[in-house]
Amino acid sequence: MHEHTHTVEPGKIGRAFKIGILINLLFVIIEGSFGFAANALSLLADAGHNLSDVLGLLISWIALILTQKKRSRGRTYGFKRSSILAALFNAVFLLVAIGGILVEAVNRLHNPQPVAENDVMIVAAIGILINGFTAFLFMKDQQHDLNVKGAFLHMAADALVSVGVVVSALIIKLTQWYWLDPVVSIMIAIVIFIGAWGLLKDSVNLSLDAVPKDIALDEVEKFLLAQPTVTGIHDLHIWALSTTENALTVHVERDTLKDNNQFLQQLDHELTHHFHLSHVTIQIEEGRIADESVDHSI
């Protein structure tokens, strides 16, 4: 087995998680307090969601720490898969939070209540700044890690939700449409659901060893079959070890067994260079000679 690592910088992301957890926890306390005082369900719903984000950030941070632990004889891959489990937990947790928001919003639709619009707008405006800044912390690295992507999407969605809360509070102040508060809460739930569903689908797929989205299995197959002396391949498997590292195993048939070590080193280098692969295991077998009819199917 040859190992290569394509990961985000743990120290940098760790600091981003610390900052994000701290400022969002402070904001949850402020937003929740104002929500109760202003009798604003939209603020309370957003505070509840922000609290789930704090817990999600904490879980993702712990998973990031675990993925850096060295492997042992009992855990030959270490705790790398903990990042996938963290993403799955976050998705499920968000879906549960959505259910709570929807139930309360429906109850409020039947019994609309006045809202302290000025307080709501001020707190939600602060939320735009805090959530936007936290999303910025994860913007670059979210392309390379499902955990970080989950954090980024949550924070970016929260910033947009806070914009909606400001707009709805302004409209309520001008029109006295108190029913708009629970309607905005329902819209918040829909926004959260869209992000949570994508996160759930991706994390479940990785948990079930599906081919990662950033790797095209057909392209890998074509690449292997195009190598000199290769007459066929079989038992090609690609799966995620963590949210940042992918593994490949394959049996490769050659028309010669000469220079196997050099062939393996070169193929390993090419695979990890052209595809998002970190762990490559190749078994060489003596296949049919090049001038015979060759079935290239897997």
Backbone torsions as a table, in degrees:
resi	resn	phi	psi	omega
1	MET	NA	134.0	175.7
2	HIS	-109.8	137.9	-175.9
3	GLU	-120.2	135.3	173.9
4	HIS	-137.4	149.6	-176.0
5	THR	-120.2	128.1	174.2
6	HIS	-122.4	87.6	-175.3
7	THR	-130.2	164.6	172.3
8	VAL	-74.5	169.7	179.9
9	GLU	-80.3	111.2	-175.9
10	PRO	-57.9	-41.7	-179.1
11	GLY	-62.5	-44.0	-179.5
12	LYS	-65.5	-46.8	-179.8
13	ILE	-67.2	-36.8	177.6
14	GLY	-59.2	-43.2	177.4
15	ARG	-64.3	-38.5	178.7
16	ALA	-62.9	-41.1	178.3
17	PHE	-64.2	-42.6	-179.9
18	LYS	-60.1	-49.0	-179.1
19	ILE	-63.5	-45.3	-179.3
20	GLY	-61.1	-43.0	-179.9
21	ILE	-64.1	-44.5	-176.1
22	LEU	-65.0	-52.4	-174.8
23	ILE	-70.4	-32.6	179.0
24	ASN	-74.0	-33.4	176.7
25	LEU	-65.6	-41.6	176.5
26	LEU	-62.6	-40.6	-179.1
27	PHE	-68.1	-36.5	178.0
28	VAL	-59.3	-43.4	-180.0
29	ILE	-62.6	-45.6	-179.7
30	ILE	-65.3	-47.6	-176.0
31	GLU	-66.3	-41.6	178.8
32	GLY	-63.1	-41.2	179.4
33	SER	-63.4	-45.5	178.6
34	PHE	-67.4	-35.0	179.6
35	GLY	-62.0	-44.2	177.6
36	PHE	-66.0	-44.1	-177.9
37	ALA	-65.6	-36.5	-177.3
38	ALA	-90.7	-3.7	-177.7
39	ASN	55.0	43.0	-176.1
40	ALA	-109.6	108.5	-179.5
41	LEU	-64.6	-35.5	-178.6
42	SER	-61.9	-38.3	176.5
43	LEU	-68.9	-42.8	179.0
44	LEU	-64.1	-39.7	178.2
45	ALA	-63.8	-43.0	179.9
46	ASP	-67.8	-36.8	177.5
47	ALA	-64.5	-41.6	177.6
48	GLY	-62.5	-41.6	178.4
49	HIS	-66.8	-40.3	177.8
50	ASN	-63.4	-35.2	176.7
51	LEU	-65.1	-40.7	177.0
52	SER	-64.3	-33.4	176.7
53	ASP	-67.0	-38.9	177.4
54	VAL	-60.6	-46.0	178.2
55	LEU	-64.0	-39.5	178.2
56	GLY	-63.6	-42.7	177.3
57	LEU	-61.9	-40.2	179.8
58	LEU	-63.7	-45.3	179.6
59	ILE	-64.1	-43.3	179.3
60	SER	-64.1	-37.0	178.5
61	TRP	-65.4	-44.2	177.8
62	ILE	-61.3	-42.5	178.8
63	ALA	-62.5	-39.5	177.9
64	LEU	-60.0	-41.9	178.6
65	ILE	-64.4	-43.0	-178.8
66	LEU	-64.3	-35.9	-179.1
67	THR	-66.3	-19.1	179.7
68	GLN	-88.2	-8.6	179.6
69	LYS	-67.7	143.8	-178.6
70	LYS	-70.0	148.3	177.9
71	ARG	-72.1	158.4	-179.9
72	SER	-129.4	177.6	179.2
73	ARG	-67.5	-28.5	178.0
74	GLY	-84.4	-26.4	178.8
75	ARG	-128.3	85.2	-172.4
76	THR	-67.6	-17.2	173.7
77	TYR	-107.8	10.5	-178.2
78	GLY	67.4	-140.8	179.8
79	PHE	-113.7	30.4	-174.9
80	LYS	-57.6	-38.3	-176.1
81	ARG	-71.4	-9.1	178.5
82	SER	-60.3	-29.0	178.7
83	SER	-67.7	-33.9	176.4
84	ILE	-69.3	-42.8	178.4
85	LEU	-62.9	-37.0	178.5
86	ALA	-64.4	-42.9	178.3
87	ALA	-63.1	-40.3	178.9
88	LEU	-65.1	-43.6	179.0
89	PHE	-62.0	-43.8	-179.7
90	ASN	-60.0	-41.3	-179.5
91	ALA	-64.1	-45.2	179.7
92	VAL	-64.9	-41.5	179.6
93	PHE	-61.3	-40.8	179.0
94	LEU	-64.5	-40.2	179.7
95	LEU	-64.0	-37.7	177.0
96	VAL	-64.6	-42.2	179.4
97	ALA	-62.9	-37.4	178.8
98	ILE	-60.4	-42.6	179.4
99	GLY	-59.0	-43.5	179.3
100	GLY	-63.9	-41.5	179.5
101	ILE	-63.8	-43.9	-177.7
102	LEU	-64.8	-41.4	-180.0
103	VAL	-61.4	-47.0	-179.2
104	GLU	-67.3	-37.2	-179.9
105	ALA	-64.7	-42.2	179.2
106	VAL	-63.2	-41.0	177.5
107	ASN	-61.5	-40.3	-179.9
108	ARG	-69.8	-30.0	177.9
109	LEU	-61.7	-34.8	179.3
110	HIS	-78.0	-19.4	-178.4
111	ASN	-142.3	71.2	-179.3
112	PRO	-59.9	142.1	-178.4
113	GLN	-130.2	153.4	179.8
114	PRO	-61.2	153.9	-178.3
115	VAL	-130.5	140.4	175.8
116	ALA	-79.1	89.0	-169.0
117	GLU	-60.4	-41.7	-177.3
118	ASN	-62.5	-45.5	178.5
119	ASP	-61.9	-41.7	-179.4
120	VAL	-61.0	-45.6	-177.8
121	MET	-64.8	-40.6	-178.9
122	ILE	-64.4	-48.5	-177.6
123	VAL	-66.3	-41.9	-180.0
124	ALA	-65.4	-35.1	177.5
125	ALA	-64.4	-39.0	175.0
126	ILE	-62.7	-38.5	178.4
127	GLY	-61.4	-37.0	178.2
128	ILE	-59.7	-44.0	-178.6
129	LEU	-67.6	-46.3	-176.3
130	ILE	-67.9	-48.3	-179.3
131	ASN	-66.7	-38.0	178.1
132	GLY	-63.8	-42.3	178.8
133	PHE	-65.6	-42.2	179.8
134	THR	-63.8	-41.5	176.7
135	ALA	-60.8	-38.7	179.2
136	PHE	-61.0	-35.0	-179.7
137	LEU	-61.5	-29.9	-176.3
138	PHE	-104.8	0.7	-170.9
139	MET	-58.3	-47.3	-174.1
140	LYS	-70.3	-46.7	-171.8
141	ASP	-84.8	-7.5	-178.9
142	GLN	-66.4	-16.9	178.7
143	GLN	-74.5	-15.7	-172.8
144	HIS	-115.0	-3.3	-174.3
145	ASP	-148.6	123.0	-179.2
146	LEU	-62.1	-35.7	176.3
147	ASN	-61.3	-49.2	-179.6
148	VAL	-66.4	-36.7	177.8
149	LYS	-62.5	-40.8	177.8
150	GLY	-60.6	-43.7	178.4
151	ALA	-63.3	-43.6	-179.4
152	PHE	-62.4	-47.6	-178.3
153	LEU	-62.7	-40.5	179.1
154	HIS	-61.8	-46.9	-177.3
155	MET	-68.6	-41.0	178.5
156	ALA	-64.2	-42.1	177.8
157	ALA	-63.6	-39.8	179.4
158	ASP	-62.9	-38.2	178.2
159	ALA	-62.5	-43.0	178.7
160	LEU	-66.5	-38.4	178.5
161	VAL	-62.7	-41.6	179.3
162	SER	-62.5	-35.5	175.0
163	VAL	-60.8	-43.2	178.5
164	GLY	-62.1	-38.5	179.5
165	VAL	-64.6	-42.0	178.3
166	VAL	-61.1	-46.4	-178.7
167	VAL	-62.9	-45.0	-178.3
168	SER	-65.0	-40.0	179.5
169	ALA	-63.8	-38.4	178.1
170	LEU	-64.9	-42.6	179.6
171	ILE	-64.9	-41.5	178.6
172	ILE	-61.4	-40.5	179.8
173	LYS	-62.3	-36.9	-177.2
174	LEU	-83.7	-28.9	-171.3
175	THR	-117.3	-16.1	-174.3
176	GLN	63.9	28.0	176.7
177	TRP	-83.3	81.9	-174.9
178	TYR	-68.0	-22.2	178.0
179	TRP	-65.7	-14.9	-177.9
180	LEU	-69.3	-27.0	-179.7
181	ASP	-61.2	-52.8	177.1
182	PRO	-66.9	-29.8	177.2
183	VAL	-63.4	-42.8	177.0
184	VAL	-63.8	-36.8	177.3
185	SER	-60.7	-40.7	177.4
186	ILE	-64.7	-40.0	177.3
187	MET	-63.6	-38.7	175.8
188	ILE	-58.9	-45.1	-179.7
189	ALA	-61.1	-39.0	179.6
190	ILE	-65.5	-43.4	178.5
191	VAL	-61.0	-44.4	178.9
192	ILE	-62.6	-41.1	-177.7
193	PHE	-62.4	-40.0	-179.1
194	ILE	-59.9	-46.7	178.7
195	GLY	-69.0	-40.8	-177.6
196	ALA	-66.6	-37.0	-179.1
197	TRP	-65.1	-43.2	177.7
198	GLY	-63.3	-41.8	178.4
199	LEU	-64.7	-41.2	179.0
200	LEU	-62.9	-46.9	-179.1
201	LYS	-60.6	-46.2	-178.6
202	ASP	-65.7	-43.1	-177.7
203	SER	-69.9	-35.9	176.1
204	VAL	-65.4	-43.4	178.8
205	ASN	-59.5	-44.2	179.5
206	LEU	-67.3	-36.6	178.2
207	SER	-63.5	-30.6	-179.2
208	LEU	-94.8	16.2	176.2
209	ASP	62.2	32.5	173.7
210	ALA	-69.9	158.9	176.3
211	VAL	-64.1	126.4	-179.9
212	PRO	-56.4	148.6	-175.7
213	LYS	-62.5	-27.8	-176.2
214	ASP	-87.4	10.6	177.4
215	ILE	-127.7	128.1	177.5
216	ALA	-95.0	111.5	-176.5
217	LEU	-59.5	-40.5	-179.9
218	ASP	-61.2	-38.8	-179.8
219	GLU	-67.4	-39.0	177.6
220	VAL	-64.4	-43.1	179.1
221	GLU	-60.8	-47.4	179.7
222	LYS	-61.6	-40.1	-179.6
223	PHE	-62.8	-44.9	-179.5
224	LEU	-64.4	-43.3	-178.1
225	LEU	-69.8	-19.6	-179.5
226	ALA	-84.9	-5.7	-178.1
227	GLN	-72.8	143.1	178.2
228	PRO	-57.2	139.0	178.0
229	THR	75.7	-4.9	-179.8
230	VAL	-84.1	125.9	-179.6
231	THR	-110.1	-10.1	179.2
232	GLY	178.1	162.3	175.9
233	ILE	-140.0	156.3	173.2
234	HIS	-156.3	169.6	-178.2
235	ASP	52.6	47.5	175.8
236	LEU	-84.7	120.9	-179.3
237	HIS	-131.5	135.1	176.2
238	ILE	-133.8	129.0	-179.2
239	TRP	-151.1	169.8	-178.1
240	ALA	-95.3	128.9	172.5
241	LEU	-83.1	-32.3	178.1
242	SER	-152.7	-170.3	178.3
243	THR	-77.6	-4.2	180.0
244	THR	-126.3	-11.7	-174.9
245	GLU	-126.3	133.3	-179.8
246	ASN	-118.8	151.5	-178.3
247	ALA	-121.8	153.9	177.1
248	LEU	-138.2	137.1	168.9
249	THR	-130.3	144.8	-178.2
250	VAL	-160.5	147.7	170.4
251	HIS	-99.2	124.6	-177.8
252	VAL	-114.3	125.8	176.7
253	GLU	-94.7	130.9	177.7
254	ARG	-121.0	156.7	177.3
255	ASP	-87.3	3.1	176.2
256	THR	-153.8	152.3	176.7
257	LEU	-106.5	10.8	179.4
258	LYS	-72.7	146.5	176.0
259	ASP	55.2	39.4	-177.9
260	ASN	-61.4	-42.8	-177.9
261	ASN	-61.8	-45.7	178.9
262	GLN	-64.2	-40.8	178.8
263	PHE	-61.9	-44.6	-179.6
264	LEU	-63.8	-45.1	-179.5
265	GLN	-62.2	-42.5	-179.3
266	GLN	-68.3	-42.6	-179.3
267	LEU	-66.1	-40.5	177.3
268	ASP	-60.5	-45.0	179.5
269	HIS	-62.0	-44.3	-178.3
270	GLU	-66.1	-41.6	-179.2
271	LEU	-63.2	-45.7	-178.4
272	THR	-74.9	-20.0	178.1
273	HIS	-81.2	-40.8	-175.5
274	HIS	-89.0	-22.6	-176.0
275	PHE	-128.8	158.8	-179.4
276	HIS	-80.1	73.4	-178.7
277	LEU	-124.2	139.5	-179.9
278	SER	-113.8	-33.0	-178.0
279	HIS	-125.0	117.8	-177.5
280	VAL	-122.9	127.3	176.2
281	THR	-124.8	122.0	-176.1
282	ILE	-123.8	129.8	173.7
283	GLN	-109.1	123.8	-178.0
284	ILE	-93.4	134.7	176.6
285	GLU	-129.7	148.5	176.7
286	GLU	-80.5	111.5	-178.2
287	GLY	-98.3	-160.0	-179.6
288	ARG	-76.8	152.4	-179.0
289	ILE	-67.6	157.0	-168.7
290	ALA	-62.1	-29.5	-175.2
291	ASP	-88.1	2.9	175.9
292	GLU	-88.6	161.4	175.8
293	SER	-65.5	127.8	-173.6
294	VAL	-118.7	129.3	174.1
295	ASP	-94.0	112.5	-176.0
296	HIS	-90.8	9.1	-178.7
297	SER	-73.5	154.6	179.2
298	ILE	-92.7	NA	NA
